[in-house]
Amino acid sequence: MKNILVIDDEKLISNMLKVVLEDKGHSVRGFSNPLEGEQEAIHNNYDYIFLDINMPEKNGSEITQTIIKAKPDSKIIIITAFPTEPLTLEALKEGAFSVVEKPLTLEKILNLINGNIMEDMNE
């Protein structure tokens, strides 16, 4: 079982990930407010953090930087429809673990959390 945090301003995405991952036996917390999610990531331990890149108030790249500064070993997975956009590339430079492209599929998500990173990145 993995302990997973989801930060996405789209409640539908956050709720979908929560339901699907909990159904697979994982513990999941979801936040639609990026600032609250950032604080949760800093003050608690998670195996993976799914983080949307484009959000109001603070983008995923900025949040990645803050989390990595506080917890350098964090495994942040960026969620985006545009994996080559500058903010996504910046988040990877800041220390994000991987990127998963929207539309999200169960296979992509499970590949990431089960350690099958290369399979996902070669799709």
N, C-alpha and C positions, 0 to 999 in steps of 0.2 A: 504494500500500500504506500502510495506517495502522498505527501502533504502539498497541496497545490493552491496557489493564489491566482485569481483572475482579476485583472484591472482593465475594464473596457467601458467607455461611456455609453455604449449601446447595450442596454439591459438585456435585450434578446440574446446577444452573443454571450454575455456573461452568464445568463441563466442556462442557456443551451450547454455551454461547457460544463457548468456545475452539475447539471442533471446527467449528462453523458459520462463524465468522469466518476461521479459518485456511483453510478450504475456499475462501473467497472471496479468498484471497491476502494476508490481513492477518497481522501478527505479534501474538500474544496471550500474555499471562501471566495466570494465574489464581491467586487466593488465597482459601482458605476461612477463614483466620484474619484477622479484620479489622485487628488490630494489625500483623501482618506486611504486609498489603496497604497499609496506611497508610504504613508506612516505605518500601515499594517506590515508592509514588507520590511521596513527598517526595524520594527520592534518585535517581530516574530520570525520564526524559522520555517522556510518552505523549501521543498525539494525543487520545485519549478514555479516560475512566475510567468504567466501569460499576460502580455502587456500590449494593448493597442497603441499604435504609433501616433495617430491623429486624434487628439482629444482637446477639449477646451481647457482653459486655465493653465495646463502644463502638458507638453507633448511627451510621447514615450521616450524620446531620446534624452530629454532633461530628467525624466524620472529614472531612466536607466543609470544615468550618471550619478544621481543621488543615492540610489540603492547600492550600486557597485562601490561607491566611496565608503558607505557604512558597512557593507557586507560583500567584500571582494569575491567570495566564492559563489555568489548567487547565480542561479541558472535562469536567465531571463530569456523568454521566447517572445519575439516581436510578432504581433498579429497585424497584417496589412494586406491591402489589395494591390499595393504598389511596392514590391520588394526592392526595386532599384531606385526609389525616390531618395533624395538627399537625407531626409530625417531617418530613414531606415538604415542607410549606410553609416550615418553618424552614430546611431544606437549600437551598431555592431562594433564600431571603433571604440565606443565607450565601454564595451565589455559584454554586450548581449550575447547569449549563448547560441541562438539560432533564430531563424525567421520562418514563420508559417504563413503561407499566402491564402487569402480569402479567395474563393469560398472555402471555409473550413470543412474538412471531412474527418470522420472518425478515424480513418486509417492514418491520415497525416498526424493527427494529435497523438494517437497511440504510438506511432513510430517514434515520435520525439520523446515521449516520457518512458518508453521501454528501451531506449538506447539505440534505436535503429535510425540514427541521424542521416547517414549516407543515403539510405533508401529514399527518405523524404526529400533530400536536397537534389536528388537526381531525377525527380519527377518532372 
